[in-house]
Structures are given as C-alpha cells and as structure tokens.
Amino acid sequence: MPLEGAFKVPSLRNAANTAPYMHEGRFADLDAVIEHYRNPPASAGDHELVALELNDREVRQFVVFLGTLSAESGD
C-alpha cells in the first residue's frame, strides 16, 4: 500500500502565529526554530537531521515569507 506509514504534514498557514514551537513548546519564535535546524544538536543521538544551509539573510527572508502566510487579524 503506497500510503502505509505516511502522515499529513501540517499547513504553514498562520505558522508565524502559533508559538511556541516544536511538540514541547521549546522555541518561542521562528528564528529559534530555524537556528535549531541550521545547527542541529550533536547530543540528539541517532537522528536524521542534516544542517539547514541558510545564511542570515536567507533566514530573515524565510521568516518574513512565513509571516506572509498568516491571516490578518479581524480587528
């Protein structure tokens, strides 16, 4: 069966508004999440994380992009 073991990835819509991040709420903002993936912890044991190769400018652009996926408040 082609979908065996598959899971649905959550949408990025409103991701900038859903802090704290990670399953245990470890990170307060998207910058911290991206930094975690830029420099995965060596002490994490046997994991499949590969360092995300983004420079500081690209990180800022990525955070701004994620912000554009958020709905405006209905004030």
N, CA, C and O of each residue as an XYZ file, in Angstrom:
300
protein
N       0.858     -1.176      0.000
C       0.000      0.000      0.000
C       0.905      1.241      0.000
O       1.751      1.371      0.885
N       0.751      2.150     -0.964
C       1.674      3.279     -1.108
C       1.649      4.294      0.038
O       2.648      4.982      0.248
N       0.573      4.412      0.770
C       0.499      5.409      1.840
C       0.731      4.814      3.227
O       0.536      5.501      4.230
N       1.134      3.582      3.296
C       1.371      2.953      4.588
C       2.495      3.677      5.330
O       3.585      3.859      4.787
N       2.233      4.081      6.546
C       3.221      4.796      7.351
C       3.305      6.281      7.051
O       4.096      6.990      7.673
N       2.507      6.766      6.112
C       2.526      8.184      5.757
C       1.807      9.004      6.814
O       0.976      8.482      7.557
N       2.125     10.272      6.877
C       1.422     11.181      7.768
C       1.225     12.501      7.053
O       1.975     12.838      6.137
N       0.232     13.235      7.466
C      -0.074     14.517      6.848
C       0.749     15.608      7.532
O       0.730     15.743      8.755
N       1.461     16.374      6.733
C       2.262     17.485      7.246
C       1.332     18.667      7.481
O       0.540     19.006      6.602
N       1.411     19.304      8.650
C       0.541     20.450      8.920
C       0.797     21.596      7.946
O       1.902     21.739      7.422
N      -0.204     22.390      7.713
C      -0.105     23.550      6.839
C       0.829     24.597      7.447
O       0.989     24.672      8.665
N       1.437     25.395      6.586
C       2.256     26.524      7.056
C       1.418     27.777      7.285
O       1.919     28.775      7.802
N       0.139     27.727      6.901
C      -0.734     28.886      7.090
C      -0.798     29.225      8.580
O      -1.040     28.355      9.416
N      -0.580     30.486      8.894
C      -0.587     31.022     10.262
C       0.516     30.448     11.153
O       0.437     30.552     12.377
N       1.538     29.848     10.554
C       2.634     29.288     11.345
C       3.320     30.360     12.200
O       3.783     30.069     13.303
N       3.384     31.589     11.696
C       4.023     32.665     12.443
C       3.233     33.052     13.695
O       3.751     33.747     14.569
N       1.986     32.604     13.779
C       1.125     32.967     14.907
C       0.895     31.823     15.890
O       0.033     31.923     16.762
N       1.655     30.741     15.759
C       1.360     29.558     16.570
C       2.431     29.221     17.598
O       2.544     28.070     18.021
N       3.210     30.205     18.001
C       4.247     29.965     19.023
C       3.596     29.528     20.329
O       2.446     29.890     20.578
N       4.261     28.792     21.141
C       5.626     28.276     20.999
C       5.675     27.097     20.031
O       4.653     26.481     19.727
N       6.876     26.799     19.557
C       7.068     25.809     18.513
C       7.706     24.531     19.028
O       8.271     24.492     20.121
N       7.603     23.498     18.225
C       8.033     22.119     18.463
C       6.997     21.449     19.369
O       6.165     22.123     19.976
N       7.056     20.156     19.450
C       5.990     19.442     20.148
C       5.928     19.746     21.633
O       4.871     19.592     22.245
N       7.039     20.175     22.231
C       7.000     20.501     23.657
C       7.089     22.004     23.921
O       7.280     22.426     25.061
N       6.950     22.810     22.864
C       6.978     24.259     23.030
C       8.336     24.810     23.400
O       8.432     25.800     24.125
N       9.383     24.178     22.910
C      10.755     24.544     23.280
C      11.196     25.903     22.749
O      12.005     26.577     23.386
N      10.677     26.320     21.587
C      11.149     27.549     20.964
C      10.058     28.616     20.939
O       8.910     28.342     20.587
N      10.434     29.825     21.316
C       9.473     30.926     21.434
C       9.189     31.617     20.109
O       8.145     32.252     19.962
N      10.097     31.508     19.139
C       9.880     32.192     17.867
C      10.466     31.389     16.710
O      11.216     30.433     16.909
N      10.106     31.801     15.500
C      10.552     31.075     14.310
C      12.058     31.169     14.112
O      12.668     30.240     13.585
N      12.662     32.267     14.524
C      14.115     32.392     14.411
C      14.813     31.272     15.180
O      15.789     30.700     14.694
N      14.323     30.961     16.363
C      14.917     29.902     17.183
C      14.725     28.532     16.539
O      15.614     27.683     16.604
N      13.573     28.317     15.921
C      13.321     27.041     15.239
C      14.291     26.870     14.073
O      14.903     25.814     13.911
N      14.423     27.909     13.275
C      15.315     27.833     12.119
C      16.753     27.653     12.570
O      17.501     26.894     11.953
N      17.156     28.334     13.632
C      18.519     28.179     14.154
C      18.756     26.734     14.607
O      19.845     26.193     14.416
N      17.745     26.121     15.200
C      17.848     24.712     15.613
C      18.151     23.828     14.403
O      18.976     22.918     14.489
N      17.492     24.092     13.285
C      17.708     23.287     12.092
C      18.976     23.685     11.345
O      19.512     22.886     10.576
N      19.463     24.901     11.556
C      20.754     25.294     10.973
C      21.895     24.607     11.695
O      22.903     24.251     11.085
N      21.733     24.421     13.003
C      22.766     23.806     13.839
C      22.150     22.728     14.726
O      21.991     22.932     15.930
N      21.801     21.579     14.138
C      21.169     20.534     14.949
C      22.097     20.092     16.077
O      23.313     20.022     15.898
N      21.522     19.796     17.232
C      22.357     19.396     18.370
C      23.042     18.062     18.126
O      22.414     17.101     17.681
N      24.335     18.012     18.421
C      25.085     16.767     18.267
C      24.664     15.749     19.312
O      24.797     14.544     19.101
N      24.156     16.233     20.441
C      23.776     15.343     21.534
C      22.421     14.680     21.326
O      21.943     13.960     22.202
N      21.799     14.916     20.178
C      20.475     14.353     19.929
C      20.531     12.858     19.651
O      19.500     12.219     19.445
N      21.736     12.305     19.646
C      21.853     10.866     19.431
C      21.699     10.510     17.968
O      22.137     11.245     17.083
N      21.081      9.392     17.730
C      20.906      8.902     16.375
C      19.696      9.583     15.741
O      18.558      9.191     15.998
N      19.933     10.587     14.924
C      18.845     11.308     14.271
C      19.189     11.533     12.810
O      20.329     11.326     12.393
N      18.227     11.944     12.057
C      18.409     12.160     10.629
C      18.532     13.630     10.272
O      18.498     13.975      9.091
N      18.676     14.508     11.263
C      18.754     15.939     10.979
C      20.039     16.274     10.234
O      21.135     15.893     10.645
N      19.880     16.986      9.146
C      21.011     17.499      8.378
C      20.931     19.010      8.499
O      19.852     19.588      8.363
N      22.055     19.651      8.752
C      22.066     21.098      8.939
C      21.450     21.821      7.743
O      21.787     21.548      6.591
N      20.549     22.741      8.040
C      19.914     23.576      7.030
C      20.916     24.656      6.649
O      21.323     25.449      7.498
N      21.312     24.696      5.402
C      22.358     25.620      4.969
C      21.742     26.920      4.457
O      21.574     27.115      3.253
N      21.411     27.806      5.400
C      20.882     29.128      5.079
C      21.776     30.178      5.717
O      22.213     30.019      6.856
N      22.049     31.252      4.985
C      22.800     32.343      5.600
C      21.816     33.233      6.359
O      20.606     33.020      6.292
N      22.328     34.219      7.071
C      21.470     35.076      7.902
C      20.410     35.801      7.083
O      19.275     35.952      7.534
N      20.765     36.246      5.897
C      19.795     36.938      5.030
C      18.669     35.994      4.625
O      17.498     36.375      4.644
N      19.018     34.775      4.261
C      18.013     33.800      3.859
C      17.091     33.441      5.023
O      15.898     33.216      4.823
N      17.638     33.389      6.228
C      16.810     33.120      7.410
C      15.788     34.243      7.585
O      14.604     33.981      7.800
N      16.246     35.489      7.494
C      15.318     36.623      7.626
C      14.235     36.564      6.555
O      13.061     36.805      6.838
N      14.629     36.245      5.328
C      13.659     36.151      4.238
C      12.656     35.028      4.490
O      11.467     35.179      4.210
N      13.124     33.925      5.008
C      12.248     32.790      5.291
C      11.233     33.145      6.370
O      10.055     32.810      6.248
N      11.681     33.823      7.427
C      10.767     34.234      8.500
C       9.737     35.223      7.961
O       8.557     35.127      8.297
N      10.166     36.166      7.134
C       9.228     37.126      6.535
C       8.231     36.388      5.649
O       7.036     36.682      5.690
N       8.701     35.436      4.853
C       7.813     34.653      3.996
C       6.754     33.927      4.831
O       5.570     33.961      4.496
N       7.175     33.275      5.909
C       6.214     32.576      6.762
C       5.185     33.547      7.322
O       4.018     33.193      7.486
N       5.613     34.769      7.615
C       4.683     35.788      8.102
C       3.632     36.164      7.065
O       2.512     36.528      7.423
N       3.983     36.080      5.783
C       3.017     36.415      4.730
C       1.923     35.362      4.605
O       0.891     35.620      3.986
N       2.128     34.200      5.173
C       1.143     33.123      5.116
C       0.118     33.219      6.242
O      -0.749     32.357      6.383
N       0.230     34.263      7.027
C      -0.692     34.440      8.158
C      -1.867     35.331      7.783
O      -1.716     36.328      7.077
N      -3.024     34.953      8.266
C      -4.217     35.764      8.031
C      -4.126     37.036      8.856
O      -3.590     37.036      9.964
N      -4.650     38.110      8.308
C      -4.666     39.360      9.050
C      -5.703     39.258     10.149
O      -6.707     38.559     10.007
N      -5.455     39.964     11.257
C      -6.412     39.921     12.355
C      -7.703     40.610     11.923
O      -7.687     41.505     11.078
N      -8.796     40.193     12.499
C     -10.099     40.735     12.124
C     -10.557     41.892     12.990
O     -11.749     42.014     13.275
N      -9.624     42.755     13.420
C      -9.980     43.905     14.272
C     -10.931     44.824     13.542
O     -11.345     45.845     14.091
